[in-house]
Amino acid sequence: MRDLGTGFTYLLKGQRWVARHGKQYGFGLLPGLITLVLYAAALVALGVWGEDTVTWATPFADDWSSPWQGVFRGFLTAVLFALGLLLAVLTFTAVTLLIGQPFYENLSEKVDRDVDPNGTAPESGLPLWRELWISARDSLRVVARALIWGVLLFACGFIPFVGQTVVPVIGFFVTGFFLTEELTAVALQRRGVELRARLTLLRSRKTLVWGFGTPLGLSFLVPFVAVFLMPGAVAGATLMARDLLGEEIEEGDGERAEEPEDVTS
């Protein structure tokens, strides 16, 4: 159970790191803001035209008597919006990381240099287009896995009592795991760790992963919070990636990045 607390500590340390580095924090906000606008527009469109979409998709219910037609289509409209919201929560981090790949790569490297005893950071050596392709490919694979879990949990939500108590708790832990995978991928991809190896690594330290990702997933349910926590989440995930790989973390982080050469880089 100690790992639960350690994971949460990394989340707090990441937020503290970006609080000390305002320039990195400001740049790190941009991808989240762009993603938020895109997702908000999509959800508004779903809310406006969701009922029309359900009506178009269920012509067999046109001749149903009242109130059954309204109840049936109203239920499907609510399900459609709920699925859209679930998809938004599950994919927000992946899309934000993809949009902000250069920003978050730079932030993660600076965290590595800041806490590394030698002041160095691993580099992938790959061109930007190749890094973007790998990130997009792996994100799609992770999102596919998350969606399978999401559909299963959504279906289990109709089980009396269990669906209203146990299933939501499991859902938060599942969300926390996949959030952590997406965030640690920034640092682990630079080290050449492939997706399958990353998943194996994270499963070996589930309580550490849950301690980091589950509170973050809960906070992401609050509107706009995800945008402001993303830079610190990337920083904290970089620290946790070092822990997962057994790399040393120098205490007192935050000093090296204040040196003139880092500020101008």
BELJOVEN-V740072 format. One record per residue. N is the residue number from 1. RES is the residue in one small letter. PSI is psi in whole degrees, 0 to 359 (NA if undefined). D_LAST is the distance of its C-alpha to the last C-alpha in Angstrom with 2 decimals. Layout:
n=N res=RES psi=PSI d_last=D_LAST
n=N res=RES psi=PSI d_last=D_LAST
This chain:
n=1 res=m psi=344 d_last=40.10
n=2 res=r psi=326 d_last=37.57
n=3 res=d psi=330 d_last=34.95
n=4 res=l psi=312 d_last=35.41
n=5 res=g psi=323 d_last=34.27
n=6 res=t psi=318 d_last=31.38
n=7 res=g psi=317 d_last=30.13
n=8 res=f psi=325 d_last=30.38
n=9 res=t psi=320 d_last=28.57
n=10 res=y psi=323 d_last=25.53
n=11 res=l psi=316 d_last=25.67
n=12 res=l psi=320 d_last=25.78
n=13 res=k psi=323 d_last=23.01
n=14 res=g psi=318 d_last=20.69
n=15 res=q psi=323 d_last=21.66
n=16 res=r psi=323 d_last=21.22
n=17 res=w psi=312 d_last=17.66
n=18 res=v psi=332 d_last=16.56
n=19 res=a psi=330 d_last=18.82
n=20 res=r psi=347 d_last=16.81
n=21 res=h psi=79 d_last=13.48
n=22 res=g psi=324 d_last=14.67
n=23 res=k psi=316 d_last=11.64
n=24 res=q psi=322 d_last=11.55
n=25 res=y psi=317 d_last=15.32
n=26 res=g psi=314 d_last=15.67
n=27 res=f psi=324 d_last=13.91
n=28 res=g psi=342 d_last=15.91
n=29 res=l psi=332 d_last=19.09
n=30 res=l psi=311 d_last=19.17
n=31 res=p psi=321 d_last=20.46
n=32 res=g psi=322 d_last=23.04
n=33 res=l psi=319 d_last=24.31
n=34 res=i psi=314 d_last=24.80
n=35 res=t psi=320 d_last=26.64
n=36 res=l psi=315 d_last=28.68
n=37 res=v psi=316 d_last=29.96
n=38 res=l psi=314 d_last=30.95
n=39 res=y psi=321 d_last=32.72
n=40 res=a psi=318 d_last=34.43
n=41 res=a psi=319 d_last=35.81
n=42 res=a psi=318 d_last=37.08
n=43 res=l psi=323 d_last=38.78
n=44 res=v psi=316 d_last=40.35
n=45 res=a psi=320 d_last=41.70
n=46 res=l psi=321 d_last=43.06
n=47 res=g psi=324 d_last=44.73
n=48 res=v psi=316 d_last=46.29
n=49 res=w psi=6 d_last=47.47
n=50 res=g psi=316 d_last=47.81
n=51 res=e psi=319 d_last=51.51
n=52 res=d psi=322 d_last=52.23
n=53 res=t psi=317 d_last=50.51
n=54 res=v psi=318 d_last=52.65
n=55 res=t psi=316 d_last=55.77
n=56 res=w psi=325 d_last=55.06
n=57 res=a psi=350 d_last=54.50
n=58 res=t psi=60 d_last=57.72
n=59 res=p psi=337 d_last=60.54
n=60 res=f psi=344 d_last=62.97
n=61 res=a psi=5 d_last=62.80
n=62 res=d psi=327 d_last=63.90
n=63 res=d psi=7 d_last=67.50
n=64 res=w psi=147 d_last=66.92
n=65 res=s psi=159 d_last=68.76
n=66 res=s psi=142 d_last=67.22
n=67 res=p psi=8 d_last=65.52
n=68 res=w psi=324 d_last=64.47
n=69 res=q psi=314 d_last=62.61
n=70 res=g psi=320 d_last=60.49
n=71 res=v psi=315 d_last=59.88
n=72 res=f psi=310 d_last=58.91
n=73 res=r psi=328 d_last=56.55
n=74 res=g psi=320 d_last=55.11
n=75 res=f psi=315 d_last=54.34
n=76 res=l psi=325 d_last=52.66
n=77 res=t psi=318 d_last=50.59
n=78 res=a psi=319 d_last=49.42
n=79 res=v psi=318 d_last=48.64
n=80 res=l psi=316 d_last=46.69
n=81 res=f psi=321 d_last=44.54
n=82 res=a psi=318 d_last=44.10
n=83 res=l psi=321 d_last=42.96
n=84 res=g psi=320 d_last=40.51
n=85 res=l psi=318 d_last=39.11
n=86 res=l psi=317 d_last=38.95
n=87 res=l psi=321 d_last=37.16
n=88 res=a psi=316 d_last=34.61
n=89 res=v psi=317 d_last=33.96
n=90 res=l psi=329 d_last=33.77
n=91 res=t psi=352 d_last=31.46
n=92 res=f psi=313 d_last=29.19
n=93 res=t psi=316 d_last=26.57
n=94 res=a psi=316 d_last=26.76
n=95 res=v psi=319 d_last=26.47
n=96 res=t psi=317 d_last=23.60
n=97 res=l psi=324 d_last=21.63
n=98 res=l psi=314 d_last=22.57
n=99 res=i psi=320 d_last=21.58
n=100 res=g psi=23 d_last=18.24
n=101 res=q psi=308 d_last=17.48
n=102 res=p psi=321 d_last=13.97
n=103 res=f psi=312 d_last=13.12
n=104 res=y psi=329 d_last=14.83
n=105 res=e psi=315 d_last=13.65
n=106 res=n psi=317 d_last=10.00
n=107 res=l psi=314 d_last=11.61
n=108 res=s psi=320 d_last=13.94
n=109 res=e psi=320 d_last=11.64
n=110 res=k psi=323 d_last=9.97
n=111 res=v psi=315 d_last=13.65
n=112 res=d psi=312 d_last=14.72
n=113 res=r psi=325 d_last=12.54
n=114 res=d psi=325 d_last=13.65
n=115 res=v psi=354 d_last=17.28
n=116 res=d psi=133 d_last=17.65
n=117 res=p psi=331 d_last=19.68
n=118 res=n psi=0 d_last=17.87
n=119 res=g psi=29 d_last=14.30
n=120 res=t psi=165 d_last=14.03
n=121 res=a psi=137 d_last=14.01
n=122 res=p psi=144 d_last=16.48
n=123 res=e psi=141 d_last=15.59
n=124 res=s psi=329 d_last=18.29
n=125 res=g psi=6 d_last=17.94
n=126 res=l psi=150 d_last=19.47
n=127 res=p psi=158 d_last=18.79
n=128 res=l psi=318 d_last=17.84
n=129 res=w psi=325 d_last=21.49
n=130 res=r psi=320 d_last=22.78
n=131 res=e psi=319 d_last=20.70
n=132 res=l psi=320 d_last=21.93
n=133 res=w psi=314 d_last=25.44
n=134 res=i psi=317 d_last=25.51
n=135 res=s psi=315 d_last=24.21
n=136 res=a psi=316 d_last=26.83
n=137 res=r psi=312 d_last=29.56
n=138 res=d psi=323 d_last=29.09
n=139 res=s psi=319 d_last=28.81
n=140 res=l psi=320 d_last=32.13
n=141 res=r psi=319 d_last=33.75
n=142 res=v psi=316 d_last=32.72
n=143 res=v psi=321 d_last=33.83
n=144 res=a psi=316 d_last=37.12
n=145 res=r psi=317 d_last=37.75
n=146 res=a psi=323 d_last=36.95
n=147 res=l psi=322 d_last=39.30
n=148 res=i psi=313 d_last=42.09
n=149 res=w psi=319 d_last=41.78
n=150 res=g psi=316 d_last=41.65
n=151 res=v psi=317 d_last=44.84
n=152 res=l psi=314 d_last=46.63
n=153 res=l psi=323 d_last=45.81
n=154 res=f psi=318 d_last=46.77
n=155 res=a psi=319 d_last=50.09
n=156 res=c psi=342 d_last=50.68
n=157 res=g psi=343 d_last=50.15
n=158 res=f psi=355 d_last=53.68
n=159 res=i psi=125 d_last=55.26
n=160 res=p psi=139 d_last=57.10
n=161 res=f psi=303 d_last=55.63
n=162 res=v psi=318 d_last=53.24
n=163 res=g psi=337 d_last=51.39
n=164 res=q psi=354 d_last=50.89
n=165 res=t psi=297 d_last=49.99
n=166 res=v psi=316 d_last=48.80
n=167 res=v psi=315 d_last=47.10
n=168 res=p psi=323 d_last=44.60
n=169 res=v psi=313 d_last=43.56
n=170 res=i psi=320 d_last=43.10
n=171 res=g psi=320 d_last=41.16
n=172 res=f psi=322 d_last=38.60
n=173 res=f psi=321 d_last=38.12
n=174 res=v psi=315 d_last=37.81
n=175 res=t psi=317 d_last=35.24
n=176 res=g psi=321 d_last=33.30
n=177 res=f psi=312 d_last=33.35
n=178 res=f psi=328 d_last=32.07
n=179 res=l psi=316 d_last=29.37
n=180 res=t psi=320 d_last=28.12
n=181 res=e psi=315 d_last=28.30
n=182 res=e psi=321 d_last=26.22
n=183 res=l psi=318 d_last=23.49
n=184 res=t psi=341 d_last=23.42
n=185 res=a psi=330 d_last=23.37
n=186 res=v psi=313 d_last=19.61
n=187 res=a psi=323 d_last=19.10
n=188 res=l psi=327 d_last=22.35
n=189 res=q psi=324 d_last=21.90
n=190 res=r psi=336 d_last=18.81
n=191 res=r psi=5 d_last=21.32
n=192 res=g psi=19 d_last=23.93
n=193 res=v psi=117 d_last=26.28
n=194 res=e psi=165 d_last=28.57
n=195 res=l psi=312 d_last=30.07
n=196 res=r psi=319 d_last=33.42
n=197 res=a psi=324 d_last=31.95
n=198 res=r psi=315 d_last=29.74
n=199 res=l psi=319 d_last=32.87
n=200 res=t psi=318 d_last=34.84
n=201 res=l psi=316 d_last=32.23
n=202 res=l psi=322 d_last=32.20
n=203 res=r psi=333 d_last=36.00
n=204 res=s psi=344 d_last=36.31
n=205 res=r psi=55 d_last=34.71
n=206 res=k psi=318 d_last=36.09
n=207 res=t psi=324 d_last=36.47
n=208 res=l psi=315 d_last=32.83
n=209 res=v psi=314 d_last=31.86
n=210 res=w psi=322 d_last=34.37
n=211 res=g psi=330 d_last=33.26
n=212 res=f psi=309 d_last=29.76
n=213 res=g psi=328 d_last=30.64
n=214 res=t psi=312 d_last=34.02
n=215 res=p psi=325 d_last=33.08
n=216 res=l psi=317 d_last=30.10
n=217 res=g psi=320 d_last=32.53
n=218 res=l psi=319 d_last=34.96
n=219 res=s psi=331 d_last=32.46
n=220 res=f psi=345 d_last=31.52
n=221 res=l psi=339 d_last=35.16
n=222 res=v psi=126 d_last=34.53
n=223 res=p psi=138 d_last=33.49
n=224 res=f psi=343 d_last=29.88
n=225 res=v psi=320 d_last=29.00
n=226 res=a psi=321 d_last=27.31
n=227 res=v psi=315 d_last=24.77
n=228 res=f psi=338 d_last=23.71
n=229 res=l psi=345 d_last=23.84
n=230 res=m psi=312 d_last=21.92
n=231 res=p psi=315 d_last=18.34
n=232 res=g psi=328 d_last=19.93
n=233 res=a psi=320 d_last=22.13
n=234 res=v psi=318 d_last=19.35
n=235 res=a psi=314 d_last=17.86
n=236 res=g psi=323 d_last=21.44
n=237 res=a psi=328 d_last=22.28
n=238 res=t psi=318 d_last=19.51
n=239 res=l psi=319 d_last=21.16
n=240 res=m psi=326 d_last=24.51
n=241 res=a psi=321 d_last=23.64
n=242 res=r psi=320 d_last=22.98
n=243 res=d psi=314 d_last=26.37
n=244 res=l psi=326 d_last=28.09
n=245 res=l psi=2 d_last=27.02
n=246 res=g psi=22 d_last=27.90
n=247 res=e psi=146 d_last=24.47
n=248 res=e psi=142 d_last=24.10
n=249 res=i psi=115 d_last=22.36
n=250 res=e psi=129 d_last=21.65
n=251 res=e psi=163 d_last=23.03
n=252 res=g psi=33 d_last=21.49
n=253 res=d psi=150 d_last=18.28
n=254 res=g psi=344 d_last=15.83
n=255 res=e psi=316 d_last=15.51
n=256 res=r psi=324 d_last=12.84
n=257 res=a psi=349 d_last=10.13
n=258 res=e psi=355 d_last=11.24
n=259 res=e psi=151 d_last=10.41
n=260 res=p psi=321 d_last=8.71
n=261 res=e psi=330 d_last=6.27
n=262 res=d psi=326 d_last=5.10
n=263 res=v psi=325 d_last=5.61
n=264 res=t psi=351 d_last=3.80
n=265 res=s psi=NA d_last=0.00
